[in-house]
Amino acid sequence: MTKIGTREDWLAARTPLLAREKEHTRLADEIAQQRRELPWVALEKEYRFDTEAGTRTLAELFDGRSQLIVYHFMFGPDYTAGCATCSSTADSFNGVLPHLKAHDVTMVCISHAPLEKLLAYRRRMGWSFNWASSYESDFNLDFGVSVGDHAHDAVPLLLANEVAAFPLLGDQQVRDSLPPVATQNADATGTDIAGYFSEGHGVGTFARDGSNVYHCYSSYARGTEFLMGYYAILDRMPKGRDENGEMWLRRHDEYDA
């Protein structure tokens, strides 16, 4: 319920909140340091991707820089369009690219769908960031954002903890009890529930030292919200996210419809 008060009432409530916000900022700095202190894991496979410039290895996706951030964009081989939520996230990517490059970071999206689907969708959305296809690669399986024939083995513990529905989608009771947003998201990509959840979204960071490539960090599901700038804004608005369990996000060319 909305509270109505005086300026003095507002200041009395704002002061302790400010202290908590500063505490949150300091905690975020500590967590960021913990991320940087994670051990690097050397990659033994030489992953190859289809790109607009031809076949490229993961090392070549760094584009000469020493750091790479990958957004695992949900777009499976059977999708007719990219995930609407991933699409809303990706709307902000073009603007940050020059700043990341200036700080020795390359950013790229990687999806499981064939390259021609990705590039056609990129044209529709008006984006220009680099997008690579892992259609003929184990990359998505190895990093837990695509489910193969053996779902129990393919999904790493981190992602299984975030998306517990993966191993259960064969259970009709589970499928019937999924929230409406799951069906809406599946319909928006032209797939059914099982097809939609055969892909996941996430973010991963990598480092390159000479010819060696290392995996440094990964996060999935709500762990990617730092890329969704509109949520940070809505969290500071009087009504907040105001979602009420409903799927309100659309592709940016669909809101008028």
C-alpha positions in Angstrom: 0.0 0.0 0.0 1.3 3.5 -0.9 2.3 5.7 2.0 1.6 9.4 1.8 3.8 11.6 4.0 5.7 14.8 4.5 9.2 15.7 3.3 10.3 15.0 6.9 8.7 11.5 6.8 10.5 10.8 3.4 13.9 11.9 4.8 13.4 9.8 7.9 12.8 6.7 5.8 15.4 7.6 3.1 18.3 7.9 5.5 18.4 4.3 6.7 17.7 3.1 3.2 20.7 5.1 1.9 22.9 3.3 4.5 21.7 -0.1 3.2 22.3 1.0 -0.4 25.9 1.9 0.5 26.3 -1.4 2.2 25.0 -3.2 -0.9 27.5 -1.3 -3.0 30.4 -2.3 -0.8 29.2 -5.9 -0.8 28.9 -5.9 -4.6 32.6 -4.7 -4.8 33.6 -7.6 -2.5 31.7 -10.1 -4.7 33.3 -8.7 -7.8 36.7 -9.3 -6.3 35.7 -12.9 -5.5 34.8 -13.4 -9.2 38.2 -12.1 -10.2 39.8 -14.5 -7.8 38.2 -17.6 -9.3 40.8 -20.0 -10.7 41.1 -20.0 -14.5 40.4 -23.4 -16.2 42.4 -24.1 -19.4 40.2 -25.3 -22.3 41.3 -28.5 -23.9 39.0 -28.4 -26.8 39.4 -26.0 -29.8 35.8 -24.9 -30.3 34.9 -23.7 -33.8 32.0 -21.4 -34.7 30.3 -20.2 -37.9 30.5 -16.4 -38.1 29.9 -13.7 -40.7 33.6 -13.7 -41.4 33.8 -17.5 -41.8 34.7 -20.3 -39.4 36.5 -19.0 -36.2 37.9 -20.7 -33.2 37.1 -19.4 -29.7 40.5 -17.9 -29.5 39.9 -16.0 -32.7 36.6 -14.6 -31.3 38.7 -12.6 -28.9 39.6 -10.4 -31.9 43.1 -9.7 -30.7 42.1 -8.8 -27.1 42.9 -10.7 -24.0 39.4 -10.9 -22.5 36.1 -12.2 -24.0 32.6 -12.1 -22.6 30.0 -14.5 -24.2 26.3 -14.0 -23.9 24.6 -17.4 -24.4 21.5 -16.2 -26.4 18.6 -18.6 -26.4 18.1 -19.4 -30.0 17.8 -23.2 -30.7 18.0 -24.8 -34.1 14.2 -25.3 -34.2 13.4 -21.8 -33.0 11.7 -19.5 -35.5 12.8 -16.4 -33.5 15.2 -15.7 -30.7 14.0 -15.7 -27.1 12.0 -12.5 -26.4 13.7 -12.0 -23.0 17.2 -12.5 -24.5 16.2 -10.1 -27.2 15.3 -7.4 -24.7 18.7 -8.0 -23.0 20.6 -7.8 -26.3 19.0 -4.4 -27.2 21.7 -2.8 -25.0 24.7 -4.5 -26.4 25.6 -2.3 -29.4 26.1 0.8 -27.1 28.5 -0.8 -24.7 30.8 -2.4 -27.3 33.2 0.6 -27.9 33.7 1.0 -24.2 34.4 -2.7 -23.7 36.9 -2.8 -26.6 38.7 0.2 -25.1 39.2 -1.8 -22.0 40.6 -4.9 -23.7 37.3 -6.8 -23.8 35.5 -8.4 -26.7 31.8 -9.2 -26.5 30.0 -11.7 -28.6 26.7 -13.6 -28.6 26.7 -17.3 -29.3 23.7 -19.4 -30.1 22.9 -23.0 -31.1 20.9 -22.1 -34.2 22.5 -22.1 -37.7 24.2 -18.8 -38.6 21.7 -17.9 -41.4 18.9 -17.8 -38.8 20.9 -15.7 -36.4 21.9 -13.1 -39.0 18.3 -12.9 -40.4 17.0 -12.2 -36.9 19.8 -9.7 -36.2 18.7 -7.8 -39.3 15.1 -7.8 -38.1 16.2 -6.4 -34.7 18.5 -3.8 -36.1 21.6 -5.0 -34.2 25.2 -5.0 -35.3 27.1 -6.9 -32.6 29.0 -10.1 -33.5 26.9 -13.3 -33.4 28.4 -16.7 -33.7 26.7 -20.1 -34.3 27.7 -23.2 -32.3 25.4 -25.4 -34.4 28.2 -27.9 -35.2 30.1 -27.5 -31.9 29.9 -29.0 -28.4 30.3 -25.5 -26.9 26.7 -25.1 -25.8 26.5 -28.6 -24.4 29.8 -28.2 -22.6 28.8 -24.9 -21.0 25.3 -26.1 -20.0 23.1 -23.9 -22.3 21.9 -26.6 -24.6 20.5 -30.0 -23.7 21.5 -33.0 -25.8 20.2 -36.5 -25.9 21.4 -37.1 -22.3 20.0 -34.1 -20.5 21.0 -35.4 -17.1 24.6 -35.5 -18.1 24.7 -32.4 -20.2 23.5 -29.8 -17.7 26.2 -28.7 -15.2 25.3 -28.4 -11.5 25.2 -24.6 -11.6 22.6 -24.5 -14.4 20.6 -27.5 -13.0 20.2 -25.6 -9.8 18.9 -22.5 -11.7 16.6 -24.4 -14.1 15.3 -27.4 -12.3 12.7 -28.1 -15.0 15.3 -29.5 -17.4 15.3 -33.1 -16.2 11.6 -33.1 -15.4 10.0 -31.9 -18.6 9.1 -35.4 -19.6 6.8 -35.5 -16.6 3.3 -34.4 -17.8 2.4 -33.2 -14.3 5.4 -30.9 -14.3 4.6 -29.6 -17.7 1.0 -29.0 -16.8 2.1 -27.0 -13.7 4.6 -24.7 -15.4 3.7 -21.0 -15.1 1.9 -19.4 -18.1 5.0 -17.4 -18.9 6.8 -20.6 -19.9 4.2 -21.4 -22.6 4.2 -17.7 -23.7 8.0 -17.8 -24.1 7.9 -21.0 -26.0 5.1 -19.8 -28.3 7.1 -16.6 -29.0 10.0 -18.7 -30.3 7.8 -21.0 -32.4 8.5 -24.1 -30.3 6.8 -26.2 -27.6 7.8 -26.2 -23.9 10.3 -29.1 -24.4 11.9 -27.4 -27.4 12.1 -24.0 -25.6 13.8 -25.5 -22.6 16.3 -27.4 -24.7 18.2 -24.1 -24.6 19.2 -21.9 -21.8 20.7 -18.4 -21.4 23.8 -17.4 -19.5 27.0 -15.4 -19.6 30.6 -16.7 -19.6 33.9 -14.9 -19.5 37.2 -16.1 -20.9 40.8 -15.0 -20.9 43.6 -15.6 -23.5 47.3 -15.8 -22.8 49.2 -16.4 -26.0 47.6 -19.5 -27.6 46.0 -20.6 -24.3 42.3 -19.9 -23.6 40.8 -20.1 -20.1 37.3 -20.2 -18.8 37.0 -17.7 -15.9 33.4 -17.3 -14.9 29.8 -18.4 -15.8 26.4 -17.4 -14.5 22.9 -18.4 -15.6 19.2 -17.4 -15.3 18.9 -14.4 -12.9 22.7 -14.2 -12.8 22.5 -12.4 -16.2 20.2 -9.6 -14.9 23.2 -7.2 -14.7 22.9 -7.0 -18.5 19.2 -6.0 -18.4 19.4 -2.3 -17.8 15.7 -1.7 -17.7 15.3 -3.8 -14.6 17.8 -1.6 -12.7 15.7 1.4 -13.7 12.3 -0.3 -12.9 13.7 -1.3 -9.5 14.0 2.4 -8.6 10.5 3.4 -9.9 7.5 3.8 -7.6 5.8 0.7 -8.9 9.0 -1.4 -9.3 8.9 -4.2 -11.8 5.1 -4.6 -11.3 5.1 -8.0 -13.1 2.6 -9.9 -11.0 3.8 -13.2 -12.5 3.0 -12.1 -16.1 5.3 -12.0 -19.1 5.3 -8.3 -20.1 8.6 -8.3 -22.0 8.4 -8.2 -25.8 10.8 -7.8 -28.7 11.2 -4.1 -29.2 9.3 -4.2 -32.5 6.3 -5.9 -30.9 5.1 -3.5 -28.2 2.8 -1.5 -30.5 1.1 -4.8 -31.6 
